[in-house]
């Protein structure tokens, strides 16, 4: 079993001075190839999709497609390597939650998943520890979300000739679309729409692109995570989509809140004006990747109904700001216009 040295220092956000220049962080992270579609070297973009094209059988990077029998379905693939050697159960629960949360944001019902473990030696005790924990996490998460495990065996792949390679788990999740007329996307819609965040923000930058790419700190705990909260969030999202109270939705993913909003605005050319939480560090609020947060766009005429429903759920939520014609503003400070951040923009 993997063991952690007793005297090993555990990373704390207090080890990093709170930055004053958000611009510097943004434009440094822009060249990070993991933050698709910000960098044009990365082919795995999240461009918005046209439902009419999807209905005609055309596929795209959204992962939503129409089968030959007319059933609209979705597929998404996610990978994770953080802490598989120390906490594989939680690691795969986070991975399943991320995939299911993304589907929930489209209005898609997750149906089945399978998993593949890379770079472990099943003959070694540490490999057995990873495989056993991953199996427990897979079964627990699928039970929580009502997802079938399509393949009861977690497949293994081990290359002894590669030397030390970080263990990685990859999952593929399938989902079904119950009503194609209610499918929504992550794209921001219409200037003036309200931007709400469902979930709670924390002073947490653990295992984030910001911490690893900008600060070059690669050893930190897993991000804040509560699987029961994830279930509640995704249940609420289903109702929001069914009642058509929102026009866009996206999970807070790689790059944190800022880059999730940037991806949501790029394809339509919209910007956003948001205010950070005074009780949370700005870098954690904008670039932290703690779990259990969703970004939703709410038109002005639906705000009251949205707020009433969210209060009934007892879930934390707050107004982050609103959609702009193109300018990006944080705490009344302009970062420029989104068309200047789109790859290949003149």
N, C-alpha and C positions, 0 to 999 in steps of 0.2 A: 504493500500500500504506500502511496506517496505520502511523504511526511514533510512538514514545514519545520525548519530550524527554530528552536524555542526562542532564541535571542534575535531573530531576524526582525528588522524594523519594518513595520507595516506603514505603507504610504498614507499620508494625511494631506488633505487639501491645504492645510495650514503651512505646509512646507513650501508652497508656492505663493509668492507675493501677488496680491490681486492686481491685475494689469489695469493701466489707465487708458491705453490706446487700443480700442476695439478694432479700429481700421487695420492696424498692423496684424492682428490675429486673423482677421477675415482674409486679407490678401495673401498671407502666408499659407493659410489652409486651402486657398483656391487652387493651389498647384498640387494638392494631395490627390492622387489618382483614385483613392477610395471614396471620394466625395462626388460620385457621379450624380448628375451630368455636368458638374461644374467644370471638369477638365476634359478637353476634347480628346485626350489620349485614351480615355477610358470609354470603351464602346458600350458599356452597360448603362445606358441612359434611362431616365424615367419620363420620357416624353409623354404628354397626354395622348389619349386615344379617342378616335371618333367612333361612337357607338354604331353608326350606320355602316362603317367599314367593318367593324367587328361582326355585325350581324350578317354581312356578306361573306364572312369566312376569312377575312384578312387578320393575321395575327400581328402583334407588335410587342414592345417591351413591357407593356402593362401585364402581360401574362393572361389576359382574358381572350378567349377565342370561342368560336361556335363549332361544335362537332357536326358531323355529317347528318346526324338525326335532328339537328336544329337546337339541341341543348347547348345553352351558353355556359361555359365552364371557365375556371381560372386555375392557374398553376404558378407557384412561386418556389424559388430555391434559395436557401439561406445557408451560410456557413459560420462557424464559430470556433475559435481556438483558445479563448481566454479561460484559464483555470480548469481545463479538462483534466489536468494531472492532479489537481487538489480538490476540486468540487464538481465532478462531472454531472451529478444529478441536477444541481442548480443550473449549470451551464446549458444543458439541453432543455431545461424548462424555460430558460430565457429565450433560447432559439425558437422553440415551438410557439411561445407567446408572441415573439416578434412577427413570425410568419402569419399567425392567426389574426393578429392585430392589423396587419396590412390588408388582409382579405376583408376584415370587418369594415375597414375604412372605404372599401369599394362597394359595400353592400353585398358581399359574397359570403356564403356559408362554407366554412372549412369542412371537408368531408373525410379525407384520408391523408396519411403521411407515411413516408418511409425514410430510413436513415442510413448513412454510410460513414463509418469511422476510418479516417486516414491516419497512417503513420503511427500505429500502435503494434506492439509485439504481444500477441495474445498468449504467448508462451511465458512471458515475463509477469511476475506478480503485479507490477505497476500497470501493465496492459490489461490484466484481468480486473484490477480495481477500476480503471477507466470504463471498461466495457460493462461491468456490473452496475456502476453508478449511472452510466448513460442509459442503460435499460430501465432502471428505476425511474429516472427523470422522464424518459419518453412515455412510459406507461402512465405515470402520474399526470403529466401535462395533458395527454390525450384524453384521459378520464375526466379531467377538469373541464376541458373544452368540448367534450363529446365528439372527439375525432377518432376514427378507426385507424389502427396501425395496419397499413396495407401489407407489410411484410414483417412477420414476427421475428425475423432474424435481423440483427444489426450486422451488416456486412463489414468485413475488415479488409484493410489494405496495408501492407507493411513492406517497405523497401529497405533492406538491411544495408545496401550499398550506398545509400544517401547520407549515412551518418546521422547525427542528431537532427531530427526534424520535428517541429512542434506538432503534437497530436491535434487533429482537426476533425470536427463532425459536420457533415453536410446533410441537410434534409430537403426533401421535395414534398410540397403540400398541394393537394388538389382540392378545389372547391367548386360549388355549384351556384349558379345565379338563379334565384327564385323568380325574380321579376326584372327583366332587362330594362324596363322603363324607369326603374328606381336606382339603377347603377349610377354611382357618382365617381368622381375622380379627385385626385389631389390638387388639381389646378385651381388657383384662386379665380373667383368669378366676380366681376363687376366692382368697379371703384366704389368705395363707401361701405361695402359689406363689412360686417363686424368679424373680427378674428377672436375666437375663444380658445382657451386651452383647457381641456378636461384632464384632470389629474393634478398631482402636486409636484412642485419643483423643490429641489434640494440643493444644498451646498455639496454637490457630488460631481466630480469629473473623472471618476474611476473608469479605467479601461476605455477611455474616449479617444477619438481621433485627435482632439485638441491636446490631451495630455501626452499622447505618444508621438504625434507628428510635430507639434509646436514646441513642447517642452522636452521631448526625447526621454520620457520616463515610461518604461515599458513594463514595469512590475508594480501593479496596483490591484486592489480588490475588484471583485465584480461590481457593476453598477447597482444602485438601489433597485430592489425587485421584490414584489409581493404577488404571487401567482393568483391569490384569491381576488385581489384588486383588479388584476388583468381580466379575470372572468367577468367581474361586474362592469368594467369599462366596455367590454365587447358586447355584453348584453344591452347596455344603454345605447351603444352605437347602432345596434340593429333597430331599436325603436326610433332613433333619430332619423335613420334612413327610411324606414317604413312610413313614418309620418311626414317625411319630406320637410323636416325642420332645418336642414342644412344643405348647402350647395356644394361643399367640398369638404374633404377630410383626408388627413394624412397622419401617420404615426410620427412621433418625434424619434428620429432614427439617427443614422450616422451624421456626425457634425452638429448634433443637437438641434435646438429649436431654430436657430438662425438658418442653418443650411437646409433644414426641412422646409422652412418658409421660402427660401431661395429657390429650391427645386419646384415648389408649388407655384411660384410666380413666373418662372422663366418662360415656359412654353406659351403663356398668354401675354407676357410682357408687363404684368402687373407688379407693383412694388408693395411695400407694407410699412406702416408706421406703428411701432409698438413701444410699450413702456415696460421696463424691467421691474422686477420685484425688489423693493428697497431692502427686504430682509434676506435676500439671497445674493450671493456674489454675482456680479455681472457675467463673469466668464462661465460660472456654473449654470446660470440661468440661460445663457445663449448657446453655449457649446457643450454643456454636460449631456451625457447620454443615459441618465437614469430612466428606468422603465416606467410604464404605466402612465404615459401622457399622449394625448391626441390633440391635433390642431384641427379646428372646424371653422368653416366660413358660414356665417349666418346673415341672411338679408335682413334689413332693418324691420320689415313688416313681420318677420318671424321671431324677433328677439324675445318678446314677452312670452310667447309659447315655449320657446327654447328654455328660457330661464325657469319658467314654471315646472317644466319637465325635469330639468336638472336638479332643482331643489327637492323634488320628490325622490330622486335616486339617492340623495345624501352623499353623492360623490363630490369631491372638491373640483371647482372650476373657477375660472376668472377671465375677465376681458383682457386680452393682450393688446388689442389695437384695432386697426382697420386696414382695408385694402386701398392702395393708392394707384394713381394712374401710371406710376412707374418709379417714383422716388422711393428710396429705402431710408427710413429714419428710425433711429433708436434713441429714446429719451431726448427727443427734440434735436438730435444731432444727425445731420444728413451724411449718408455714406455714398451718395451719388445715385445714379439711375440704373435700373436692372438691365437695360439694354447694353450697358457698358460692361456688365459682368457675364453676359452670354458669350460662350466661345465663338470666335470668329467675328464678333461684333466690331464694326469699324469705329 
